[in-house]
């Protein structure tokens, strides 16, 4: 009986160890980032030089890796793609459709608002600054 119990314990331990080698059902591929961004976001204000002012001329609609950027009084649309940074949860890159060159942005979602600011540092350890003192920050509301 002891041999049987020992064999079951070894088998159970081996199964648990093998399960650790399985990939996560939700890999850190940026899928969660894109889920957070999903939907239409319309600009409500701009923070620049540490000061805030109303700003309503642009919007983004995120749907997976597809993005529609809408801007101007005539509401022109520009199709884009988005890629989540796999190493940072607060960074995305937006590419105009057909372009291999994109712009990196830091983002955060706080109290139902999306804060988006350009990352021109080119350094992977740069901290996001949403004060508007380093780079302008556009604040969006989900529609």
C-alpha positions as CSV (number, residue, x, y, z in Angstrom):
1,X,0.0,0.0,0.0
2,X,2.9,2.4,0.8
3,X,4.4,1.7,-2.6
4,X,1.1,2.5,-4.3
5,X,0.7,5.8,-2.3
6,X,4.4,6.7,-3.1
7,X,3.8,6.0,-6.8
8,X,0.7,8.2,-6.9
9,X,2.6,11.1,-5.1
10,X,5.5,10.9,-7.6
11,X,3.1,10.8,-10.5
12,X,1.1,13.8,-9.1
13,X,4.4,15.8,-8.5
14,X,5.5,15.0,-12.1
15,X,2.2,16.2,-13.5
16,X,2.4,19.4,-11.6
17,X,6.0,20.0,-12.7
18,X,5.0,19.3,-16.4
19,X,2.1,21.7,-16.1
20,X,4.6,24.6,-15.3
21,X,6.1,24.1,-18.8
22,X,2.8,24.7,-20.5
23,X,2.3,28.2,-22.0
24,X,0.0,30.6,-20.2
25,X,-3.5,30.6,-21.6
26,X,-3.1,34.4,-21.8
27,X,0.5,35.0,-22.9
28,X,2.1,38.4,-22.3
29,X,1.8,39.2,-26.0
30,X,0.0,42.5,-25.4
31,X,-3.4,41.0,-25.9
32,X,-4.5,42.3,-22.5
33,X,-3.3,45.8,-23.5
34,X,-5.3,45.8,-26.7
35,X,-8.4,44.5,-24.8
36,X,-8.1,47.5,-22.4
37,X,-7.9,50.0,-25.3
38,X,-10.8,48.4,-27.3
39,X,-13.5,50.9,-28.3
40,X,-13.9,54.5,-29.3
41,X,-12.0,57.2,-27.4
42,X,-12.7,60.9,-28.0
43,X,-10.3,63.7,-26.9
44,X,-11.6,65.9,-24.1
45,X,-8.5,67.9,-23.1
46,X,-4.8,68.5,-23.7
47,X,-2.2,68.8,-20.9
48,X,0.8,70.8,-22.1
49,X,3.4,72.8,-20.2
50,X,1.7,71.5,-17.1
51,X,-1.6,73.3,-18.0
52,X,-4.8,71.8,-19.2
53,X,-7.2,73.1,-21.9
54,X,-10.2,71.7,-23.8
55,X,-9.3,69.7,-26.9
56,X,-11.8,67.8,-28.9
57,X,-10.6,67.5,-32.5
58,X,-9.3,63.9,-32.5
59,X,-10.4,60.4,-31.6
60,X,-9.2,56.8,-31.8
61,X,-11.2,53.7,-32.3
62,X,-9.3,50.5,-31.3
63,X,-10.5,47.1,-32.5
64,X,-7.8,44.5,-31.8
65,X,-4.7,45.5,-33.9
66,X,-6.8,47.9,-36.1
67,X,-7.2,51.5,-35.2
68,X,-9.0,54.4,-36.8
69,X,-7.6,57.8,-36.1
70,X,-10.2,60.6,-36.7
71,X,-9.1,64.2,-36.8
72,X,-10.0,67.7,-37.9
73,X,-13.3,69.6,-38.4
74,X,-14.1,67.5,-41.5
75,X,-13.5,64.4,-39.4
76,X,-11.0,62.8,-41.8
77,X,-10.2,59.1,-41.0
78,X,-6.8,57.5,-41.1
79,X,-6.5,53.7,-40.7
80,X,-3.7,52.5,-38.5
81,X,-2.5,49.4,-36.7
82,X,-1.4,49.2,-33.1
83,X,1.2,46.9,-31.5
84,X,1.5,46.5,-27.7
85,X,5.0,46.6,-26.4
86,X,5.6,43.0,-25.0
87,X,8.1,44.3,-22.4
88,X,6.1,47.2,-21.1
89,X,2.4,47.3,-20.1
90,X,2.2,51.0,-20.6
91,X,3.5,51.4,-24.1
92,X,2.1,50.9,-27.6
93,X,3.2,51.7,-31.1
94,X,0.9,53.1,-33.7
95,X,1.6,52.6,-37.5
96,X,-0.2,54.4,-40.3
97,X,-1.6,51.7,-42.6
98,X,1.0,50.3,-44.9
99,X,3.9,51.9,-43.0
100,X,6.6,49.9,-41.2
101,X,7.6,53.0,-39.2
102,X,5.4,53.8,-36.2
103,X,5.3,56.2,-33.2
104,X,5.7,55.0,-29.7
105,X,3.3,56.2,-27.0
106,X,2.9,55.8,-23.3
107,X,-0.6,55.3,-22.1
108,X,-2.6,54.8,-18.9
109,X,-6.3,54.4,-18.2
110,X,-7.4,56.1,-15.0
111,X,-10.9,56.8,-13.8
112,X,-12.3,56.0,-17.3
113,X,-9.9,58.2,-19.1
114,X,-7.1,57.3,-21.5
115,X,-3.9,59.3,-21.2
116,X,-1.7,59.2,-24.3
117,X,1.7,60.8,-24.7
118,X,4.4,60.4,-27.3
119,X,7.6,58.5,-26.2
120,X,10.5,60.1,-28.1
121,X,13.2,58.8,-25.7
122,X,14.1,55.7,-27.5
123,X,15.1,54.2,-24.2
124,X,13.4,51.1,-22.8
125,X,13.7,52.2,-19.2
126,X,12.2,55.7,-19.6
127,X,9.4,56.4,-17.2
128,X,6.1,57.6,-18.5
129,X,5.3,61.3,-17.6
130,X,1.7,62.3,-17.8
131,X,2.1,65.8,-16.3
132,X,2.4,67.4,-19.7
133,X,5.7,69.0,-18.7
134,X,7.9,66.7,-20.8
135,X,5.6,66.0,-23.8
136,X,1.9,67.0,-24.4
137,X,-0.6,64.5,-23.1
138,X,-4.0,64.1,-24.7
139,X,-6.8,62.8,-22.5
140,X,-9.6,60.8,-24.0
141,X,-13.0,59.6,-22.7
142,X,-14.4,56.2,-23.8
143,X,-17.6,56.6,-25.9
